[in-house]
């Protein structure tokens, strides 16, 4: 009789995409990673200047705002802008991160509730449950009391804390390592909650003026009901060899409250902000300005100080705008990239508009030489020469301390969770006729590195139950069954 060979069909391993996605979202490591990324994003939002919504809505204004940041941040501005780090809270990736984190937390809670509902009630830790799988069963000729004492001492020697429970049937040893990981995990979650709450509170009750510009000799009010004003007394800067990259720049400012000086001649640098009653003033950027004095038809002074040249016209001339009485002024300085035939060196061109008029047709346009008064449209203009302006970043965030505290708590707790994984081992010792029988239950804790820790635990138990610790334990224990 011939035997016909049967073809065995190869086993095809199927992958359940939904199951993989569910396990990934339910993982505590995924949650910890998302929490860390969110904490870093919120921290970056607290450190980096954020463009106002009105500026982001105007493409030209946003481009100008970005250029103003370049003097302080250099070439990093392009990278930061590409990553939307100047508008973090409205960036698509930040919203996606928050939605993914919320989904992850929901799946994590649902998976834990499902396991609690579907898991059968296990026996008491102190009772004898033969259904629990054992990773090793060992035997020792020593008495039960000696074995339990040696095993407990061996675990404590490798950094475990032990708890020994004696019953009629057996002695149970519960060994745990890095028990504070649960506290660290709670601290990381608490820090994240504090971080988000502080960011929301700071956004609601705080404020920021990221582009407050004040020229030399001018005074600008801070606003927001503070009664504060900033006067630019002097500005100086130095550059690296080559003359393009600024090496250092500082502004001497006087802070006034209701017209009264409260801090005089304070040297404001990029890394040396001025703090006063919760308001912080940072040096952010600088640029050229045109010193101008404007008088009305009756000789009254309408404007005195520098007009910041924040913009450029289509022919790349530095341009600034200011309001003087019921008029709007536009000042054009000579080009800096080459000769300018329209606006010669040593003077500026002034255009006068009626405030709020549409269409914008200038009432007058004339050149104002340095030190020579000129009149037009009933106004008298005196160009007092080139000056510098300082760009200041003024903020008030009463929750900034909580932002830093929440970020530090989240990062510290997350790092502790990853660096010091929780481990729990359970040893059951039964008395037998010729000594003791030891059962090692599976270790509990993070899967990563659990196999190596299991091997170390079994080796520690074998060493502990050997009658003579100075000899190899080959003759002193018998492995009855594994797995």
Secondary structure, 3 states (H helix, E strand, C coil): CCCCCCCCCCCCCCCCHHHHHHHHHHCHHHHHHHHHHHHHHHHHHHHCCCCCHHHHHCHHHHHHHHHHHHHHHCCHHHHHHHCCCCCHHHCHHHHHHHHHHHHHHHHHHHHHHHHHHHCCCCCCCCCCCCCCCEEEEEEECCCHHHHHHHHHHHHHHCCCEEEEEECCCEEEEEEEECCCHHHHHHHHHHHHHHHHHHHHHHHHHCEEEEEEEEECCCEEECCCCCCEEEEEEEEEEEECCCCCCEEEEEEEEEEEECCEEEEEEEEEECCECEEECCEEEEEEEEEEEEEEEEECCCCCEEEEEEEECCEECCCCCEEEEEEECCEEEEEECCCCCCCCCCCCCCEEEEEEEECCCCCCCCCEEEEEEECCCEEECCEEEEEEEEEEEEEEEEEECCCHHHHHHHHHHHHHHHHHHHHCCCEEEEEEEEEECCEEEEEEECCEECCCCHHHHHHHHHHHHHHHHCCCCCCCHHHCCEEEECC
